[in-house]
Amino acid sequence: MHEFELIKNYFSKIAKKNKYALNLNDDVFFDKKKGIAISVDTYNIGTHFLNFEYPDLVIKKILRSSISDLICKGVKPKFYFISGSGNKKTFTKNNLYKISKSLKSEQNKFNIVLCGGDTTFSNNLSFTITSIGYSNKIIYRNKAKSNDDIYVTGNLGDSYLGLKLLSKKVNIKKKDKLFFINKYYKPDLPLNLTKYLLKFANSSIDVSDGLIDDLSKMVNRQTLSFHLYEKKIPVSEKLRNLIINQRLNKINMISNGDDYQVLFTANVNSARIIQYASKTTGIKITKIGKIVSGKDRSLIFAEKGKQIQAKSKGYIHQF
């Protein structure tokens, strides 16, 4: 059963009367009257992170991926709760010290504060993070409009290559390994873009499960599709060189998620203010496609207009 089938079949009805739940089809709970947005995420070893060899880096990754749910909505995260399930092998004094030190560092970086949580014994290591931010307005997931431009912040694909390196499924020059592994554990979040996003974005989502899959989620309740242009999708110079030298498939490299960049749509007349926001914040923002009317019409175009398909559509939450 797909994640959305599970939600639709078992949970949508019991949340139907709660308008703040946003039909269980967005990344957050949002109460406009009280001006609060809340996001909850769970991370399991073997699924969301490979192992616990570097607990200080793992905790950075999961905290950043959690608060990115708020950032893509145009909300600055303020508070977080963290719950952990582990045993004496994973929750050693040394590991707990490293986790604590990393959390303190992340708090200083993103101006967030720990408020509580829970700890339980389990042989299956997992963490759950609840993130909270204040705002009277957010950018919803399914508010794209036909003819909107599609934009994404930062670069895509570096994190996926970092995961491949950690899994020992690919080999590259030693000097480049650390760059990609760092992008996997410490994604660059466009935090300072939150105050601008609300001015021009019609819809938004963070790139967590993969560009293609997350674009599909953005229009999943609308009679809309997307046209994506491969050449325009931003990648780092290091990844671009690898794609050329090792003849890698660019679409597959950027379709596997863990980027935590903001993917949003905006009116064609917003190009100037988006360019201004990019220049002011120093955050790279790239136009990569177009929203088109009609369902099941999504296409990816290579150079010279050739249509291509992605072998990997992204991470699928299958039960």
C-alpha positions in Angstrom: 0.0 0.0 0.0 1.3 3.4 -1.0 1.6 6.2 1.7 -1.3 8.1 0.2 -3.5 5.1 -0.1 -2.9 4.4 3.6 -3.8 7.9 4.6 -6.9 8.1 2.4 -8.2 4.7 3.4 -7.7 4.9 7.2 -7.1 8.4 8.4 -8.5 11.1 6.1 -12.1 10.6 7.3 -11.2 11.0 11.0 -9.4 14.3 10.2 -11.9 15.7 7.8 -13.6 18.1 10.3 -10.2 19.5 11.3 -9.5 22.2 8.7 -6.1 22.8 10.2 -5.0 19.3 9.2 -5.1 20.5 5.5 -6.7 17.2 4.4 -3.6 15.3 5.5 -2.1 16.3 2.2 0.6 18.8 3.2 3.8 18.8 5.2 2.4 20.7 8.2 -0.5 21.3 10.5 -1.5 25.0 10.3 -3.8 27.0 12.5 -4.1 30.4 10.8 -6.0 32.0 13.8 -3.3 31.1 16.3 -0.5 31.6 13.8 1.2 28.2 14.4 2.6 25.6 12.0 3.7 22.1 13.2 5.6 19.3 11.4 6.3 15.8 12.6 8.8 13.4 11.1 10.1 9.9 12.1 13.5 8.5 11.0 14.5 4.9 11.2 17.9 3.3 10.9 18.4 1.4 7.6 15.7 3.5 5.9 16.4 7.1 6.6 20.0 6.8 7.6 22.4 3.9 6.9 23.9 3.3 10.3 24.8 5.1 13.5 28.6 5.2 13.0 28.5 9.0 13.1 25.7 9.9 15.5 26.6 13.6 15.5 26.1 13.8 11.7 23.0 11.6 11.7 21.3 13.9 14.2 22.2 17.0 12.0 20.7 15.3 9.0 17.4 14.4 10.6 16.9 17.7 12.4 17.6 19.7 9.2 15.3 17.5 7.1 12.5 18.0 9.7 12.7 21.8 9.9 12.9 22.0 6.1 9.1 21.1 6.1 8.5 24.5 7.8 11.0 26.4 5.7 9.4 25.4 2.4 6.1 26.7 3.8 7.6 30.1 4.3 7.8 29.6 8.1 10.9 30.0 10.2 11.3 27.1 12.7 11.4 28.2 16.3 11.0 25.2 18.6 11.5 21.4 18.3 10.9 18.3 20.3 12.9 15.1 19.8 12.1 11.6 20.8 14.5 8.7 20.5 14.2 4.9 20.7 17.4 2.9 21.2 19.4 0.6 23.4 22.7 0.5 25.3 24.7 -0.1 22.0 23.2 3.0 20.3 22.6 5.3 23.3 26.1 5.0 24.8 27.4 7.9 26.8 29.8 8.8 24.0 27.0 8.8 21.4 24.6 10.8 23.6 27.4 13.4 24.2 27.9 13.7 20.4 24.2 14.1 19.8 23.9 16.8 22.5 26.8 18.7 21.1 25.4 18.5 17.5 22.0 19.7 18.6 23.5 22.7 20.4 25.4 23.5 17.2 22.3 23.2 15.1 20.3 25.4 17.5 22.9 28.2 17.1 22.9 27.8 13.4 19.1 27.9 12.8 18.1 29.9 15.9 15.8 27.1 17.2 15.3 25.8 20.8 14.8 22.3 22.2 11.6 22.1 24.2 11.2 18.4 25.1 10.7 14.9 23.8 10.8 11.3 25.0 13.2 8.4 25.2 12.3 4.7 25.1 14.1 1.4 24.9 14.1 -0.4 21.6 16.4 -2.6 19.6 15.3 -0.6 16.5 16.9 2.8 16.5 14.6 5.6 15.5 14.0 9.3 16.1 10.9 11.5 15.9 11.2 15.2 15.6 8.3 17.7 16.0 9.1 21.2 14.6 7.1 24.3 15.4 7.0 27.8 13.9 4.8 30.9 14.0 3.2 32.5 11.1 -0.3 33.8 10.0 0.3 32.6 6.5 1.9 29.7 4.7 2.4 28.4 1.2 0.2 25.4 0.6 1.2 22.3 -1.4 -1.7 22.2 -3.9 -2.1 25.8 -5.0 -0.2 25.7 -8.2 -1.7 27.5 -11.2 -1.6 26.6 -14.9 1.3 28.4 -16.6 3.2 28.9 -13.3 6.9 28.7 -13.6 8.6 26.0 -11.5 11.7 27.0 -9.4 14.1 25.1 -7.1 16.7 26.5 -4.6 20.3 25.3 -4.4 21.6 22.2 -6.2 20.2 18.7 -6.5 21.8 15.3 -6.6 24.9 15.9 -4.3 23.2 14.2 -1.3 22.3 11.1 -3.4 25.9 10.7 -4.5 26.9 11.0 -0.9 24.6 8.2 0.0 26.0 6.0 -2.8 29.5 6.6 -1.5 28.5 5.7 2.0 26.9 2.6 0.7 30.1 1.8 -1.3 28.1 1.6 -4.5 30.2 4.1 -6.4 33.8 5.2 -6.3 35.3 8.6 -7.1 38.4 10.6 -6.3 39.1 10.9 -2.6 39.3 14.7 -2.7 35.6 14.8 -3.8 34.2 12.2 -1.5 34.0 14.4 1.6 32.1 17.1 -0.4 29.3 14.7 -1.4 29.1 12.9 2.0 28.9 16.3 3.7 25.9 17.2 1.4 24.2 14.0 2.5 24.6 14.6 6.2 24.4 18.4 6.2 22.1 19.7 3.5 22.1 23.4 2.9 18.7 24.8 4.0 17.6 28.1 2.4 16.4 29.5 5.8 16.7 33.1 4.8 14.3 32.7 1.9 11.3 32.2 4.2 10.4 35.9 4.4 10.5 36.2 0.6 8.7 33.0 -0.3 5.3 34.2 0.9 5.5 37.1 -1.5 5.7 35.1 -4.7 5.2 31.4 -4.3 1.8 29.9 -5.2 2.7 26.4 -4.0 5.7 24.7 -2.4 7.2 21.5 -1.1 10.7 20.5 0.0 12.7 18.1 -2.2 12.8 15.1 0.2 11.7 12.1 -1.8 13.1 13.2 -5.1 12.4 16.0 -7.7 10.0 14.0 -9.9 8.0 12.5 -7.0 7.8 15.8 -5.1 6.6 17.6 -8.2 3.9 15.0 -8.6 2.8 15.5 -5.0 2.6 19.2 -5.6 -0.1 18.8 -8.2 -1.7 15.5 -7.0 -5.0 17.0 -6.1 -5.2 19.3 -9.1 -5.9 18.9 -12.8 -2.4 19.9 -13.6 0.9 18.5 -14.8 4.4 19.7 -15.2 7.0 20.2 -18.0 10.5 19.9 -16.7 13.7 20.8 -18.6 16.7 18.6 -17.9 19.3 21.2 -18.9 18.0 23.8 -16.5 18.0 21.5 -13.4 20.8 22.9 -11.2 23.7 20.6 -10.1 27.0 21.5 -8.4 30.1 21.8 -10.5 31.6 18.7 -8.9 28.5 16.6 -9.8 28.3 18.1 -13.3 31.9 17.0 -14.0 31.1 13.5 -12.8 28.0 13.3 -15.0 30.1 14.3 -18.0 33.2 12.2 -17.2 31.4 9.1 -16.1 28.4 9.4 -18.4 25.9 9.4 -15.6 22.2 9.9 -16.1 21.5 13.4 -14.8 17.8 12.9 -14.3 18.4 9.8 -12.2 21.0 11.5 -10.2 18.6 14.3 -9.2 15.5 12.2 -8.7 16.4 10.3 -5.5 15.8 12.9 -2.8 17.5 13.9 0.4 18.2 17.4 -1.1 15.8 19.4 1.2 15.8 22.3 -1.2 12.6 24.3 -1.7 10.6 23.5 -4.8 8.0 26.1 -5.6 5.8 27.5 -8.4 5.2 31.2 -9.1 3.4 33.4 -11.6 5.4 34.3 -14.7 5.3 38.0 -13.6 7.2 37.2 -10.4 10.6 36.6 -12.1 12.0 40.0 -11.1 11.2 39.7 -7.4 12.5 36.1 -7.3 15.7 37.3 -8.8 15.9 40.1 -6.2 15.3 37.6 -3.4 18.0 35.3 -4.7 20.5 38.2 -5.0 19.6 39.6 -1.5 19.9 36.3 0.3 22.7 34.8 -1.7 20.5 31.7 -2.3 20.6 30.1 -5.7 17.1 29.9 -7.3 16.7 28.3 -10.7 13.7 28.2 -13.0 13.4 24.5 -14.2 10.0 24.1 -15.8 6.4 25.0 -16.2 3.0 24.0 -14.8 0.6 22.9 -17.6 -3.2 22.3 -17.6 -4.5 18.7 -17.7 -3.8 15.6 -15.7 -1.2 12.9 -16.6 0.5 15.1 -19.1 3.8 15.5 -17.2 6.9 15.4 -19.4 10.7 15.8 -19.0 12.5 17.3 -21.9 16.2 16.8 -22.8 18.1 19.0 -25.1 16.6 19.6 -28.6 13.2 18.8 -27.2 13.6 15.1 -26.9 11.3 13.5 -24.2 13.0 11.4 -21.6 11.9 9.4 -18.6 13.4 9.0 -15.1 14.3 5.4 -14.2 14.0 6.4 -10.6 10.9 8.5 -9.6 12.2 9.0 -6.0 11.7 7.3 -2.7 8.3 5.6 -2.4 6.7 5.1 1.1 5.4 1.6 0.5 3.7 -0.5 3.2 
